[in-house]
């Protein structure tokens, strides 16, 4: 499994996030908010918030499941 997650932000276009650097994921005001391991936060405005958040969580789970193998 790749360690890079890609999605389309309404404002900035294509964004890439390194999965091992994510500490926390949440949704707020129609955006996905990611807190990184150094404490920085970034919000991503996406078209379909619930679906994109679910896809991100599934991808994170799969990434760490692959590491345990």
N, C-alpha and C positions, 0 to 999 in steps of 0.2 A: 504494500500500500504506500502511495506517495505521501510525503509529509507536507505537501503544499495543497491548500484548499483555494479554489478559485470561484468567484462569483461576480455578478454584474451589479455595480452600484449605480443608482440613478444619476448621481452627480459626477462621479469621478471615472466611471466606466469599469473596466475589468480590474479587480483587486485580487491580490494574492496574499494569503495568510499562512504562516508556518504553524502547523498544528502543535508541535512540541512547545511553542512559546505561549500558547493560550493558557491562562489561568482561570478565567471566568467568562461565561457567555450569558447574555440576557437580552431581553427586548425592552425597548423604551421609546415611547412616542413614535411608533411606526418604523423603528430602525433596530438593527442588531447591534448591540454594544459588546465589544470584546475587550476584556482586560488582559493585558499581556503579563508575562512573568516579571517584568521590570516595573510594573505598576502603571504603565501607560494605558490609556483607554482610547479606543477609536470606534466611532459609530459608522455603520454602513446602511444607507437608505436603499432598500430593495423593494421590488414590485410586490412580491408575494411573501410577506413576512413569516407567516406560520410555516409554509412549506420550506422556505430557505433555512429557517432556524432548525426545523426537524432534520433536514438534509445535513446541516452542519453537525448536529449532535450525533447523528448516525455515523458520519464520517470520522468524527473524533473517537467514538467507541470502537469502530473497526480498526482504526490506526493503532490504538493501544492494545486491542485484542491480538493483532498481528505481532506486536512486540513481545507479547507473552509466550508466543510459540517458539 
